[in-house]
Amino acid sequence: MNPEPKVGIAIIITKDDQVLLMKRKGIHGQGTWSTPGGHLDFGETPEQCAAREAKEEMGLDVVDIQFRSVTNDIFETSGKHYITIWMAGKSALGEPTIAAENEAEEIGWYAWDALPSPLFLPWENLLKENSYPPK
């Protein structure tokens, strides 16, 4: 158990009426679906981190990145606590690819009313707490 919360940044990438999701791979959240995201690096802004994670995980350049929300995410079984800062942006050009094979096993565009499951805890919390997507 880590007694100190960590800061995660997640980027909601939309196109038309769909959201880009990845099936997570690795120890943290394996097999669950979420948006690209990761740890905030020292000296980095949330916008910079969101852009970096989208590029590293999906090979996409994201524009018009804006703050959306914050969730408080406690992973009871693994003893992890994250404050997740949610950003949103649009894909500039190109199609997403799995750019980080150690972090994603599948990616795709999904309609808001047809999201895959199971959902990664922070994404599930955002959807529950904030009635995402915006109307």
C-alpha positions in Angstrom: 0.0 0.0 0.0 1.2 3.5 -0.9 0.2 6.0 1.7 0.5 9.0 -0.6 -2.0 9.7 -3.5 -0.6 10.0 -7.0 -1.7 12.4 -9.7 -2.9 10.8 -12.9 -3.9 12.7 -16.1 -6.4 11.2 -18.5 -7.4 12.6 -21.9 -10.8 12.1 -23.4 -10.4 12.1 -27.2 -13.6 12.5 -29.2 -14.5 12.4 -32.9 -18.1 13.0 -34.0 -20.2 11.3 -31.2 -17.6 8.7 -30.2 -14.9 8.4 -27.6 -11.5 6.7 -28.1 -10.9 4.0 -25.6 -8.1 1.4 -24.9 -8.2 -1.9 -23.2 -5.5 -1.6 -20.6 -2.6 -4.0 -20.4 -0.1 -4.3 -17.5 -0.5 -4.5 -13.8 -2.7 -1.4 -13.1 -6.2 -1.9 -14.4 -5.4 -4.8 -16.8 -8.3 -5.9 -18.9 -10.4 -2.7 -18.2 -11.3 0.0 -20.7 -10.4 3.7 -20.4 -9.0 6.7 -22.1 -5.3 7.2 -22.6 -3.5 8.6 -19.5 -0.7 8.3 -17.1 1.3 9.9 -14.4 1.9 13.7 -14.3 5.7 14.2 -14.7 7.6 16.8 -12.6 7.2 20.3 -14.2 4.6 19.2 -16.6 1.2 20.9 -17.0 -1.9 18.7 -17.2 -2.3 19.8 -20.9 1.2 18.8 -21.7 0.8 15.4 -20.0 -2.5 14.8 -21.8 -0.9 15.5 -25.2 2.1 13.4 -24.3 0.1 10.4 -23.2 -2.2 10.5 -26.3 1.0 10.5 -28.5 2.7 7.8 -26.5 -0.2 5.4 -26.2 -2.3 6.1 -29.4 0.2 7.9 -31.7 -2.2 10.9 -32.0 -1.6 14.6 -31.9 -4.4 16.1 -29.8 -5.5 19.7 -30.1 -7.9 22.0 -28.2 -7.0 20.3 -24.8 -9.2 21.6 -22.0 -9.8 20.7 -18.3 -13.0 18.7 -17.7 -13.1 17.3 -14.2 -11.3 15.6 -11.3 -12.0 12.2 -9.7 -10.8 10.7 -6.4 -10.0 7.1 -7.2 -9.2 4.6 -4.5 -8.2 1.1 -5.7 -9.0 -0.8 -2.5 -7.7 -4.2 -3.6 -4.3 -2.8 -4.7 -4.0 -0.1 -2.0 -3.5 2.7 -4.6 -5.0 6.1 -4.4 -5.1 8.5 -7.4 -6.4 12.0 -8.0 -7.2 11.9 -11.7 -7.4 15.1 -13.6 -9.6 14.7 -16.7 -8.7 16.7 -19.8 -10.5 16.5 -23.2 -9.4 17.2 -26.7 -9.8 16.5 -30.4 -7.7 14.2 -32.6 -5.9 16.4 -35.1 -5.0 14.1 -37.9 -4.6 10.4 -38.5 -6.0 7.3 -37.1 -5.1 5.9 -33.6 -2.8 3.0 -33.3 -1.5 1.0 -30.4 1.7 2.9 -29.9 2.5 1.4 -26.5 2.1 -2.3 -26.8 2.9 -2.8 -23.1 0.0 -0.5 -22.1 -2.8 -1.3 -24.5 -4.0 -4.5 -26.1 -7.0 -3.1 -28.0 -8.3 0.3 -29.0 -11.4 1.7 -30.7 -13.9 4.4 -31.1 -17.1 3.8 -29.1 -20.5 5.5 -29.0 -21.3 6.9 -25.6 -24.3 4.6 -25.2 -22.3 1.5 -26.2 -19.1 1.6 -24.1 -17.2 -1.7 -23.6 -16.8 -3.2 -20.2 -15.4 -3.6 -17.7 -14.4 0.0 -17.2 -11.2 1.3 -15.4 -12.2 2.7 -12.0 -11.3 6.4 -12.7 -13.3 6.3 -16.0 -16.2 4.6 -14.3 -16.1 7.2 -11.5 -16.1 10.1 -14.0 -19.1 8.7 -15.9 -21.0 8.2 -12.6 -20.1 11.4 -10.8 -20.2 13.9 -13.6 -22.9 12.6 -16.0 -20.3 12.5 -18.7 -20.5 13.1 -21.7 -21.6 16.7 -21.7 -25.0 17.2 -23.2 
